[in-house]
Amino acid sequence: PRSRGGKGGGVAAPRVLGEAAACLAPFAQHFDECAACLEVQSLAGFPPYCFAHFRVTGDATEMARPRHPGCSRLCAACLRRHCAVGLREGKLFARCPAPGCGRALQTLELKALVAPRDYRRLVKGLREAEAAIADASPAPEGLELRACPKCRVRIEKNEGCSSMVCFRCGHGFQWAEAELITAQTAAQTEPNKTPQDGATRSDQEQSGAT
């Protein structure tokens, strides 16, 4: 239909809006807004993370099926900052940023997400933690140490409640439920090795986990 106002009439508004929506459709297919910085970027600038399939072998690493495609999408810069904050504070893991997930991202996954210096610091800390397990020495007298139920690193509790988060793997547990390190259990504690490429045994144990 033609409008009545103006010489010769004009194009009806519904048709104009329809043409505009058609023009914007390709844009929405190739660009998105970062959930953190709100900048609109090409989809290539949003790296996947928190993979459901993660398999480490002697000569290859397989990562597939990101758990949160299109959800809480973060650009590479914001994802790098999110992961680096905890690592620079001395933590040996980084949480998945997707709301409600709470998983620790894989060690080798972080290699592609953070700056090289932060990854080197992470691997160094992991090796130091594993060396502390490998000495198989009992806890010093008067010091209570318990083993993380997941990665077996030794943890000291100074104060606070009994809800613990392992500094090495991010596993949550209750202090009283963790195994107490004694002269007998120290010799039985097996370290989770970190190969030269930075993969931990927890990476391998979580392969294919959902």
PyMOL commands that set and color helices and strands:
alter all, ss='L'
color gray80, all
select helices_A, chain A and resi 13-30+43-45+76-88+107-111+116-134+175-177+183-186+201-205
alter helices_A, ss='H'
color red, helices_A
select strands_A, chain A and resi 31-33+40-42+51-56+61-66+145-147+154-156+163-165+172-174+179-180
alter strands_A, ss='S'
color yellow, strands_A
deselect
rebuild
show_as cartoon
